[in-house]
């Protein structure tokens, strides 16, 4: 079983959107996948999936509603891929999860505030003993190519010794079509716009390639 966790230090970064999109794409391709919903305050994925089932949208997948990091790591049965949707604030439990999964994804909007929060989480996880090659930043809600380049340059200035944070080359753009899809119980890979679907799938496929290699 491969395990991947989506974590963040703040809300509204598309953490749950990425986790649910990965689950959908895996289910479409016949991979046995499940999600542990550890976001106790919002249960975003659980509510989204319930609406998806009510609207008879396929595929679906199993979601475990859990209340602790330990439960999130141990709730799965024999699924091929386990996805953990962590709370919207990184805590001491985040380190426990990060140490026990194969890949940790930090969705990060391109503002300096959001980047600083993600970099701070990276520093903390590395100090807690999580290998840097297990951590990846995904830029989300990117408005323009110029904004993307500025964000990449800013991240590149971070001091991690002789290594730099791994930033996924594919990004999630800030587009109304993504919000519309989520509102209608679809994932960000299932919008009405092929270009948006392709962009989101590129992110998911890159993450899966890094996870499964």
C-alpha positions in Angstrom: 0.0 0.0 0.0 1.3 3.4 -0.9 0.3 6.4 1.3 0.2 10.1 0.4 -0.8 13.0 2.6 -2.1 16.4 1.7 -1.3 19.0 4.4 -1.4 22.7 4.8 -1.0 25.5 7.3 -4.1 27.4 6.2 -7.4 26.8 4.5 -8.5 27.6 0.9 -5.4 26.3 -0.7 -7.1 23.4 -2.7 -5.8 20.7 -0.4 -9.1 18.7 -0.4 -9.6 19.5 -4.0 -6.3 17.8 -4.9 -6.9 14.9 -2.6 -10.3 14.2 -4.1 -9.1 14.6 -7.6 -6.4 12.1 -7.0 -8.9 9.6 -5.7 -11.2 10.1 -8.7 -8.4 9.7 -11.2 -7.2 6.5 -9.5 -10.7 5.1 -9.3 -11.2 5.9 -13.0 -8.1 3.9 -13.8 -9.1 0.9 -11.7 -6.9 1.5 -8.7 -8.3 0.6 -5.3 -8.2 3.9 -3.4 -9.5 5.3 -0.2 -9.3 8.6 1.7 -8.9 9.3 5.4 -10.7 12.6 6.1 -8.9 14.0 9.1 -10.2 17.5 8.6 -12.5 17.4 11.7 -13.7 21.0 11.4 -14.9 20.8 7.8 -15.1 17.2 6.5 -14.8 18.7 3.1 -14.2 15.5 1.2 -16.8 13.6 3.1 -19.5 16.2 2.3 -18.4 16.5 -1.3 -18.5 12.7 -1.7 -21.9 12.4 -0.1 -23.2 15.0 -2.6 -21.5 13.1 -5.4 -23.2 9.9 -4.5 -26.6 11.6 -4.1 -26.1 13.0 -7.6 -25.2 9.6 -8.9 -21.8 10.7 -10.2 -19.2 8.0 -10.8 -16.7 6.9 -9.8 -16.9 7.0 -6.1 -14.5 5.8 -3.4 -14.5 5.0 0.3 -13.8 7.8 2.8 -12.9 7.0 6.4 -13.8 9.8 8.8 -11.1 9.8 11.5 -10.2 12.1 14.4 -6.5 11.5 15.0 -3.3 11.1 13.1 -2.9 7.5 14.4 -6.4 6.6 13.1 -5.7 8.2 9.8 -2.6 6.0 9.3 -4.3 2.8 10.5 -7.9 3.1 9.2 -7.1 1.6 5.7 -7.6 -2.1 4.9 -6.2 -3.5 1.7 -6.4 -0.5 -0.7 -3.6 0.0 -3.1 -3.5 3.7 -2.5 -4.2 5.5 0.8 -4.8 9.3 0.7 -4.8 11.3 3.9 -6.6 14.7 3.8 -5.1 16.4 6.9 -6.6 19.3 8.8 -6.2 22.9 7.5 -3.6 23.7 10.2 -0.4 21.8 10.5 0.1 20.5 14.1 2.3 18.0 15.9 0.1 15.3 14.4 1.2 16.4 11.0 4.8 15.2 11.7 3.5 11.8 12.7 1.6 11.5 9.4 4.5 12.8 7.4 6.9 10.3 8.9 4.6 7.4 8.0 3.6 8.1 4.4 5.5 7.9 1.1 4.8 11.4 -0.1 3.7 14.7 1.6 2.0 17.3 -0.6 1.8 20.9 0.4 -0.6 22.8 -1.8 0.5 26.5 -1.9 -1.0 29.6 -3.5 1.5 32.0 -4.9 1.2 34.8 -2.3 4.3 35.4 -0.1 2.2 34.8 3.0 1.0 31.3 1.7 4.5 30.4 0.5 6.0 31.5 3.9 3.5 29.3 5.7 4.4 26.3 3.5 8.1 26.9 3.8 7.7 27.1 7.6 5.9 23.7 7.6 8.7 22.3 5.4 11.4 23.5 7.9 9.5 22.0 10.8 8.9 18.6 9.1 12.6 18.4 8.1 13.6 19.2 11.7 11.3 16.5 12.9 13.1 14.0 10.7 11.0 13.8 7.5 13.3 13.3 4.5 13.2 16.3 2.2 12.7 14.0 -0.9 9.4 13.0 0.6 8.1 16.6 0.5 6.7 18.4 -2.5 5.1 21.8 -3.0 2.2 22.2 -5.5 1.4 25.8 -6.6 -2.3 26.3 -6.6 -4.7 29.2 -7.5 -2.1 30.7 -9.7 -3.4 33.7 -11.6 -0.8 34.4 -14.4 2.5 33.1 -15.7 4.2 36.1 -14.2 2.8 35.3 -10.8 4.0 31.7 -11.2 7.5 32.8 -12.1 7.6 35.2 -9.1 6.5 32.4 -6.8 9.1 30.0 -8.1 11.8 32.7 -7.7 10.7 33.4 -4.1 10.7 29.8 -3.1 14.1 29.4 -4.7 15.5 32.0 -2.2 14.6 29.7 0.8 17.6 28.4 2.7 17.5 24.6 3.0 21.2 24.2 3.0 22.5 22.6 -0.2 19.0 21.5 -1.3 16.0 23.3 -2.6 12.3 22.5 -2.0 10.8 20.3 -4.7 8.2 22.3 -6.6 6.0 20.4 -9.0 6.3 21.8 -12.5 2.6 21.5 -13.2 0.3 23.9 -11.3 -3.4 24.5 -10.6 -4.5 27.8 -12.2 -7.1 30.1 -10.6 -10.1 29.5 -12.7 -13.9 29.8 -12.1 -14.4 26.4 -13.9 -12.7 24.6 -11.0 -15.0 26.1 -8.4 -18.0 25.3 -10.6 -17.0 21.7 -10.9 -16.5 21.3 -7.1 -19.9 23.0 -6.4 -21.5 20.4 -8.7 -19.8 17.5 -6.9 -17.2 16.9 -9.6 -13.5 17.0 -9.1 -11.1 19.5 -10.6 -10.2 16.9 -13.3 -13.9 16.7 -14.4 -14.8 20.3 -15.3 -16.6 21.4 -18.5 -13.3 22.6 -19.9 -10.7 20.2 -21.4 -7.8 22.6 -20.8 -8.6 22.9 -17.1 -9.0 19.1 -16.9 -5.7 18.6 -18.6 -3.9 21.0 -16.3 -5.3 19.3 -13.2 -4.6 15.8 -14.5 -1.0 16.9 -15.2 -0.6 17.7 -11.5 -2.2 14.5 -10.3 -0.2 12.3 -12.7 3.1 14.0 -11.7 2.3 13.4 -8.1 1.5 9.7 -8.7 4.6 9.3 -10.8 6.7 10.6 -7.9 4.8 8.5 -5.4 4.9 5.2 -7.3 8.4 5.4 -8.8 
